[in-house]
Amino acid sequence: MRAMVTDPAARGLLDDTAVIELGNEALILTHDMMAEGVHWHSNADPADVAWKLVASNLSDLAAKGARPLGVLLGFMLGEDEWDRKFAEGLAVVLKHFNVALLGGDTVTNRGDKRGLGLTALGAATHRPVPSRSGAQVGDLLYVTGTLGDALAGFELIDAGFDEVGPLANAYNRPEPRLVEGQALAPLVHAMMDISDGLLLDAERMASASKVGISIDLSQIPLSAPYISYRGETLESRIQAASWGDDYELLFTTSPEEIIRVTATVVGRVVEGAGLTLYDCDAQIPLPPSLGYQHH
């Protein structure tokens, strides 16, 4: 598919969004899909499905420092009660993020599984629009928030525990970092959201930027609920860094830059290529899986 993409707005399909330059403005577009049985269990609350569908798209806009303009929904009609709960949840999440539903399309579901798609449109708040390809040797690597809560939430939900609490909420109803993205856009050299795992997404940033990235797993930020559930071992940090669904921002900037958002330095941009992991000063091998791979 990459061979047919020649318009510069597509950024070679190496970024999570398209950026259309319109004179002194730039329009940001992104599209994400979710499939039943892959991205949500069949018994999941339809309102949570609606939230995550919107939030995952808005997270892509956040990584560009964009201001959301609206969304277009592709919806597969099915059982009436599920559809009603989804619509109610969609109204809640759109109101929460002050985002307009601008249109879309519906089709009748003739199979046993649903698929949903959402296109989000945003306006750039800073030019040039951040990309994942601008990391420079010597930069510090930061992440916002904490990692691993969505992993723990998924495990608890999957095990049949009550679907409430901060860990379940982190999985079911993530909060894209829109405010932080707009604040960071003028300061960063590279930025993307963490949807498939810190390690995998950092490797993608390194590849796009043609640099190496080293990460110190001892610095991975973990929440108190995650630590209570999984502990602070090296293994728990590796899992927090390689699972995904965090929707935090991963970005690089020069060591002299003053960052006015809550973020943690987890590594550095170095000469070379690929990803190198450390536990404090000790280099450790990469895990078999760096994160969630789309197939």
Backbone hydrogen bonds, N-H to C=O, Kabsch-Sander energy under -0.5 kcal/mol:
donor,donor_aa,acceptor,acceptor_aa,energy
4,M,1,M,-1.3
5,V,2,R,-1.3
6,T,4,M,-0.9
10,A,7,D,-1.8
11,R,8,P,-1.5
13,L,10,A,-2.1
14,L,11,R,-1.9
18,A,29,L,-2.9
19,V,9,A,-2.5
20,I,18,A,-0.5
20,I,27,L,-3.0
21,E,19,V,-0.6
22,L,25,E,-3.2
25,E,22,L,-1.9
27,L,20,I,-2.9
28,I,122,G,-3.3
29,L,18,A,-2.4
30,T,120,A,-2.0
32,D,118,L,-2.1
34,M,116,L,-2.6
36,E,114,R,-2.6
37,G,40,W,-3.3
38,V,35,A,-1.9
39,H,35,A,-3.1
40,W,35,A,-0.9
44,A,41,H,-1.9
48,D,45,D,-0.9
49,V,45,D,-1.7
50,A,46,P,-2.2
51,W,47,A,-2.1
52,K,48,D,-2.5
53,L,49,V,-2.2
54,V,50,A,-2.1
55,A,51,W,-3.1
56,S,52,K,-2.5
57,N,53,L,-1.1
58,L,54,V,-2.5
59,S,55,A,-2.1
60,D,56,S,-1.0
61,L,57,N,-1.4
62,A,58,L,-2.4
63,A,59,S,-1.7
64,K,61,L,-1.4
65,G,62,A,-1.8
66,A,61,L,-2.4
67,R,123,A,-2.9
69,L,121,L,-3.5
70,G,121,L,-1.4
71,V,100,A,-2.2
72,L,119,T,-2.7
73,L,103,G,-2.5
74,G,117,G,-3.5
75,F,73,L,-0.6
75,F,105,D,-2.6
77,L,75,F,-0.7
77,L,107,V,-3.2
83,D,79,E,-2.4
84,R,80,D,-2.4
85,K,81,E,-2.4
86,F,82,W,-2.4
87,A,83,D,-2.5
88,E,84,R,-2.3
89,G,85,K,-2.4
90,L,86,F,-2.8
91,A,87,A,-2.1
92,V,88,E,-1.6
93,V,89,G,-2.4
94,L,90,L,-2.4
95,K,91,A,-1.9
96,H,92,V,-2.4
97,F,93,V,-2.0
98,N,95,K,-0.7
99,V,94,L,-2.7
102,L,71,V,-3.0
102,L,100,A,-0.7
103,G,71,V,-0.8
105,D,73,L,-2.6
107,V,75,F,-2.0
109,N,77,L,-2.4
110,R,108,T,-0.6
116,L,34,M,-2.8
117,G,74,G,-2.3
118,L,32,D,-2.4
119,T,72,L,-2.8
120,A,30,T,-2.6
121,L,70,G,-2.8
122,G,28,I,-2.8
123,A,67,R,-2.7
124,A,26,A,-2.4
125,T,65,G,-0.7
138,G,269,V,-2.7
139,D,136,Q,-2.5
140,L,253,T,-2.8
141,L,267,G,-2.8
142,Y,140,L,-0.5
142,Y,251,F,-3.2
143,V,264,T,-1.8
144,T,249,L,-1.8
145,G,262,T,-1.0
147,L,221,P,-2.7
152,A,148,G,-2.3
153,G,149,D,-2.7
154,F,150,A,-2.7
155,E,151,L,-2.3
156,L,152,A,-2.3
157,I,153,G,-2.5
158,D,154,F,-3.1
159,A,155,E,-1.7
160,G,157,I,-1.6
161,F,156,L,-2.3
164,V,162,D,-2.0
169,N,165,G,-2.4
170,A,166,P,-1.9
171,Y,167,L,-1.3
172,N,168,A,-3.0
173,R,169,N,-3.0
177,R,247,Y,-0.5
178,L,176,P,-1.7
181,G,177,R,-2.5
182,Q,178,L,-2.0
183,A,179,V,-1.9
184,L,180,E,-2.3
185,A,181,G,-1.8
187,L,184,L,-2.5
188,V,184,L,-1.7
189,H,252,T,-3.0
190,A,252,T,-1.1
191,M,131,S,-2.3
192,M,250,L,-2.2
194,I,248,E,-3.1
195,S,193,D,-1.0
199,L,241,A,-2.9
200,L,290,L,-1.3
201,D,197,G,-2.7
202,A,198,L,-2.6
203,E,199,L,-2.1
204,R,200,L,-2.0
205,M,201,D,-2.1
206,A,202,A,-2.5
207,S,203,E,-2.5
208,A,204,R,-2.7
209,S,205,M,-2.2
210,K,206,A,-0.9
210,K,207,S,-0.5
211,V,206,A,-2.1
212,G,270,V,-2.9
213,I,274,G,-2.5
214,S,268,R,-2.6
215,I,276,T,-2.6
216,D,266,V,-2.8
217,L,215,I,-0.8
217,L,278,Y,-3.0
219,Q,216,D,-2.0
220,I,217,L,-1.3
227,I,223,S,-2.5
228,S,224,A,-2.5
229,Y,225,P,-1.7
230,R,226,Y,-3.5
231,G,226,Y,-0.6
231,G,227,I,-2.0
237,R,233,T,-1.8
238,I,234,L,-2.5
239,Q,235,E,-2.3
240,A,236,S,-2.0
241,A,237,R,-1.8
242,S,238,I,-0.6
242,S,239,Q,-0.8
245,D,195,S,-2.5
247,Y,194,I,-3.1
248,E,194,I,-0.6
250,L,192,M,-3.2
251,F,142,Y,-1.9
252,T,190,A,-2.1
253,T,140,L,-1.5
257,E,254,S,-1.6
259,I,257,E,-0.7
260,R,258,I,-0.6
263,A,261,V,-0.8
264,T,143,V,-2.9
266,V,141,L,-2.8
266,V,264,T,-0.6
267,G,141,L,-1.3
268,R,214,S,-2.1
269,V,139,D,-2.5
270,V,212,G,-2.7
270,V,268,R,-0.5
274,G,211,V,-0.8
276,T,213,I,-2.3
277,L,284,I,-0.6
278,Y,215,I,-2.5
279,D,282,A,-2.7
282,A,279,D,-1.7
283,Q,281,D,-0.6
284,I,277,L,-2.2
292,Y,196,D,-2.1
293,Q,291,G,-0.5
